[in-house]
Amino acid sequence: MTYTQLKAIYDTPFFDLITRSRATYLAHWKENEVQLCTLLSIKTGGCSEDCGYCAQSARYTTGVQRESLMTPEAIEEVAVRARANGSTRFCMGAAWKGVKSGDPRFESVLESVRRVAQLGMEVCVTLGQLGETEAHELKKAGVTAYNHNIDTSPEHYPSIVTTHTFQDRLDTIGHVQKSGMSVCCGGIIGLGETEDDRLKMLEVLTNFSPAPESVPINCLMPMPGTPLEDQAPVDIFQLVRLIATTRIALPKAKVRLSAGRTRLSQEGQAMCFFAGANSIFYGDKLLTAANPGKDADHQLLAALDLKPQMPFTGEHSPCAETQECGTKMACLT
């Protein structure tokens, strides 16, 4: 879709917009399901990048303690607990600029992927930049989706990150697509960008081929010591508008209400689910930022009559014609 088309959707009167996005959602997904994902930082801190929002950058004094790569055994233990608590997708993040085939650390990650995949969970990793070789090795090990957010619009990106380019992000996404892994790609709002920047970010996402399997929408959690530590909270109605527009533009993608939920009321989160969000990160920590506790999320989901979505580890996502076929779905993303 074009920016102009997305702008027309976004500017629709609020209640008309969320009514349309809800209808789009119901045409492609079961109305009472939410995907529960667990995110684990498997290597924390010491990153050489200068992303202005990130407490793990070695360039800022944030109080985050640098931690070595976790062992496959330790990662598997966390994944087992996450599955027992209801998560169907396990995401592993490492604070690296990128990974290289043959590096012992990368080999360790591949073993971790194999172990988690054997648990019957969807496996997502975010390891920084990838080449074609590394992408194919991750796919072979059992990765379901690779997360590599574009963060914001191409125009605003240089004011947030200078140690790599927006095109570098797109190159990694291209390698992921060629490997056959699904792409998990979204952005962060509250970085000082305009609403137009958010729509230009969405324009890029809608023109991926194939479309992203999941779209995380993160609200900035300002981290002390980072350049963006004083940013104000995102307006809830702007967030709901963006989620609704994303749902309409990418009807078959999981739209993940990601970082920043601790700054949203339960009512605000309910509006996001109504507008089309159908995935959350589950657990009390997201890499280095706080997240609602699992008990609080259980209570919220129960109050909204929502239940966990079943895991799906195949190549495609649900569509209107096949949404009743459980985990053996065969429609295009």
C-alpha positions in Angstrom: 0.0 0.0 0.0 1.0 3.6 -0.5 1.4 6.3 2.2 -1.6 8.1 0.7 -3.8 5.0 1.0 -2.6 4.3 4.6 -3.1 8.0 5.5 -6.7 7.8 4.3 -7.4 4.7 6.5 -5.6 6.2 9.5 -7.6 9.5 9.3 -11.0 7.7 9.2 -13.2 8.8 12.1 -12.1 6.8 15.1 -15.1 4.6 15.7 -15.5 3.9 12.0 -11.8 3.0 11.8 -11.9 0.5 14.7 -15.2 -1.0 13.4 -13.6 -1.6 10.0 -10.4 -3.0 11.6 -12.5 -5.3 13.8 -14.4 -6.6 10.8 -11.1 -7.2 9.0 -9.8 -9.1 12.0 -12.9 -11.3 12.3 -12.6 -12.2 8.6 -9.2 -13.8 9.1 -8.8 -14.8 12.8 -10.7 -16.5 15.6 -12.1 -13.7 17.7 -11.2 -15.0 21.1 -7.5 -16.0 20.6 -4.3 -14.2 21.5 -0.8 -15.6 20.8 1.3 -15.7 23.9 5.0 -15.2 23.3 8.0 -15.4 25.7 11.0 -13.2 25.0 14.4 -14.2 26.5 17.6 -12.2 26.4 20.1 -14.9 25.7 23.1 -12.5 25.6 22.7 -9.1 27.3 24.5 -5.8 27.0 27.8 -4.8 25.4 26.3 -4.1 22.0 28.4 -2.0 19.7 25.4 -0.3 18.0 24.1 3.1 19.0 20.4 2.6 18.8 19.1 5.6 20.8 16.4 3.7 22.6 18.4 0.7 23.7 19.8 0.1 27.2 22.1 -2.6 25.9 24.3 -0.3 23.9 27.9 -0.2 25.2 27.9 3.5 24.2 25.5 4.5 27.0 25.7 4.3 30.8 22.4 2.6 31.7 23.2 0.2 34.5 22.5 -2.9 32.4 25.0 -5.5 33.4 26.8 -7.3 30.5 26.0 -11.0 30.5 27.6 -13.8 28.4 25.6 -16.0 26.0 23.4 -18.4 27.9 24.1 -22.1 27.3 21.6 -24.2 25.3 20.8 -26.2 28.4 19.9 -23.0 30.4 17.8 -21.6 27.4 15.9 -24.9 27.1 15.0 -24.8 30.8 13.5 -21.4 30.4 11.6 -22.5 27.3 10.2 -25.5 29.1 8.9 -23.2 31.9 7.4 -20.8 29.3 5.6 -23.6 27.6 4.2 -24.8 30.9 3.0 -21.2 31.6 1.1 -21.1 28.3 3.5 -19.5 25.8 3.3 -21.0 22.3 6.1 -18.9 20.8 9.6 -18.6 22.3 11.7 -15.6 21.2 15.5 -15.4 21.8 17.3 -12.1 21.5 21.0 -11.4 21.6 22.7 -8.0 21.8 24.9 -8.3 18.8 25.5 -6.2 15.7 25.2 -9.5 13.8 26.3 -13.2 13.6 28.6 -15.1 11.4 28.5 -18.8 10.3 31.2 -20.8 12.1 31.5 -18.6 15.1 31.2 -20.8 18.2 28.5 -18.4 19.6 26.4 -18.9 16.5 26.8 -22.6 16.7 25.6 -22.5 20.3 22.5 -20.5 19.2 21.7 -23.1 16.5 21.8 -25.8 19.2 19.5 -23.8 21.4 17.1 -23.4 18.4 17.1 -27.1 17.8 16.2 -27.8 21.5 13.4 -25.3 21.6 12.0 -26.5 18.3 11.7 -30.0 19.7 9.4 -28.7 22.4 6.7 -28.0 19.8 6.9 -24.2 20.2 7.3 -21.6 17.5 10.9 -20.4 17.5 11.8 -16.8 16.9 15.2 -15.2 17.1 16.6 -11.7 16.8 20.4 -11.7 16.5 21.1 -8.5 14.5 22.3 -8.5 10.9 22.3 -11.8 8.9 23.8 -12.9 5.7 22.3 -15.5 3.4 24.3 -18.4 4.8 23.4 -17.6 8.4 19.7 -17.3 7.5 19.7 -20.7 5.9 21.4 -22.3 8.9 18.8 -20.8 11.2 16.0 -22.0 9.0 17.5 -25.5 8.9 17.9 -25.6 12.7 14.2 -24.9 13.2 13.6 -21.2 13.4 10.0 -20.3 12.6 10.5 -16.5 12.3 13.3 -14.0 12.4 12.6 -10.7 14.1 14.3 -7.6 12.7 12.3 -4.4 13.2 12.7 -1.5 10.9 11.8 0.7 14.0 10.6 3.9 12.2 10.4 5.5 8.8 13.4 5.6 6.5 13.5 9.4 6.9 13.5 9.3 10.7 15.8 6.3 11.1 19.2 8.2 10.9 18.2 10.3 13.9 17.8 7.1 15.9 20.7 4.9 14.7 24.0 5.9 13.0 26.0 2.6 13.2 24.0 1.0 10.4 21.6 2.1 7.8 17.9 1.5 7.1 19.0 -0.4 4.0 21.1 -2.7 6.2 17.9 -3.6 7.9 16.1 -4.3 4.6 19.1 -6.4 3.4 18.8 -8.7 6.4 15.1 -9.0 5.9 15.7 -10.0 2.3 18.0 -12.8 3.4 15.5 -14.0 5.9 12.8 -14.2 3.2 15.1 -16.0 0.8 15.8 -18.7 3.4 12.1 -19.5 3.9 11.8 -18.2 7.4 8.9 -15.9 8.2 9.6 -12.3 8.9 8.6 -10.7 12.2 9.1 -7.0 11.6 7.5 -3.9 13.1 8.6 -0.8 14.8 8.8 1.4 17.9 6.6 4.5 18.4 7.4 7.3 20.7 10.9 7.9 19.3 10.2 11.5 18.6 8.7 10.6 15.2 5.6 12.1 13.7 2.4 10.2 12.9 3.4 10.4 9.2 6.6 8.7 10.1 4.6 5.8 11.5 2.6 5.5 8.4 5.7 5.6 6.2 7.1 2.8 8.3 3.9 0.9 7.7 4.1 1.6 4.0 7.5 -0.2 3.9 6.1 -3.2 5.8 3.0 -3.5 3.5 5.3 -3.7 0.5 7.3 -6.7 1.7 6.9 -9.7 -0.5 5.9 -11.9 1.2 4.1 -9.8 3.8 5.5 -10.0 7.4 4.1 -12.9 9.4 3.9 -10.8 12.5 4.2 -7.1 13.2 5.3 -6.0 16.7 4.2 -2.6 17.6 6.3 -1.4 20.5 5.7 1.7 22.6 9.0 3.2 23.7 10.1 2.3 27.3 12.4 5.2 28.0 15.6 3.7 29.5 17.7 5.9 31.8 21.0 6.7 30.3 19.9 6.5 26.7 19.4 9.5 24.4 15.6 9.0 24.4 15.2 8.7 28.2 13.0 11.8 28.4 10.4 10.9 25.7 6.8 11.2 26.7 4.3 8.3 26.7 2.5 7.5 23.4 -1.1 8.8 23.1 -3.4 5.8 23.5 -5.7 6.9 20.7 -2.7 7.2 18.3 -1.6 3.7 19.3 -5.1 2.3 18.7 -5.3 4.1 15.3 -2.0 2.6 14.3 -3.0 -0.9 15.3 -6.3 -0.6 13.5 -4.5 0.7 10.3 -2.0 -2.1 10.5 -4.7 -4.7 10.9 -6.5 -3.4 7.8 -3.4 -3.1 5.8 -2.0 -6.5 6.8 -5.0 -8.6 7.6 -3.2 -12.0 7.9 -0.3 -10.8 10.1 -0.2 -11.3 13.8 -0.2 -7.8 15.2 1.8 -7.9 18.4 1.2 -5.5 21.2 4.7 -5.5 22.4 6.9 -3.3 24.7 5.3 -0.6 26.7 2.2 -2.4 28.0 3.2 -1.5 31.5 2.3 2.1 30.6 -1.1 1.2 29.3 -4.3 0.7 31.3 -6.3 -2.5 31.0 -8.9 -0.5 29.1 -6.3 0.8 26.7 -5.0 -2.8 26.1 -8.6 -3.9 25.5 -9.1 -1.3 22.8 -5.9 -2.5 21.2 -7.2 -6.1 21.1 -10.5 -4.9 19.7 -8.8 -2.9 17.0 -6.9 -6.0 15.8 -3.9 -6.8 18.1 -3.8 -10.6 18.6 -0.4 -11.3 20.1 1.5 -10.2 23.2 4.8 -10.8 25.0 4.1 -12.8 28.1 6.2 -12.7 31.2 7.5 -10.1 33.6 10.5 -9.0 31.5 11.2 -8.0 27.9 15.0 -8.2 27.4 15.8 -5.4 29.8 12.4 -3.7 30.2 9.5 -4.5 32.5 6.4 -6.3 31.3 3.1 -7.1 33.0 3.3 -10.2 35.2 1.7 -13.4 34.0 -0.9 -13.3 36.7 -2.0 -9.8 35.6 -2.1 -11.0 32.0 -4.2 -14.1 32.9 -6.7 -11.8 34.7 -6.9 -9.4 31.7 -7.3 -12.2 29.2 -10.0 -13.9 31.3 -11.8 -10.6 31.7 -11.8 -10.2 27.9 -12.8 -13.9 27.3 -9.5 -14.4 25.4 -7.6 -17.6 25.3 -4.1 -18.6 24.0 -3.7 -19.3 20.3 -2.3 -22.7 19.4 1.3 -22.8 18.1 1.8 -23.0 14.4 5.2 -24.0 13.1 4.4 -24.4 9.3 5.0 -22.0 6.4 1.8 -20.1 6.4 -0.7 -18.1 8.4 -4.4 -18.3 8.9 -6.8 -17.0 6.3 -10.6 -16.7 6.2 -11.0 -19.9 4.1 -8.9 -22.1 6.4 -9.2 -20.6 9.9 -11.0 -23.7 11.2 -8.2 -26.2 10.3 -6.2 -25.9 13.5 -2.5 -26.1 12.9 -2.6 -27.5 9.4 -3.2 -24.2 7.7 -2.2 -23.8 4.0 -3.0 -20.3 2.9 -0.6 -17.6 1.8 0.9 -15.0 4.2 
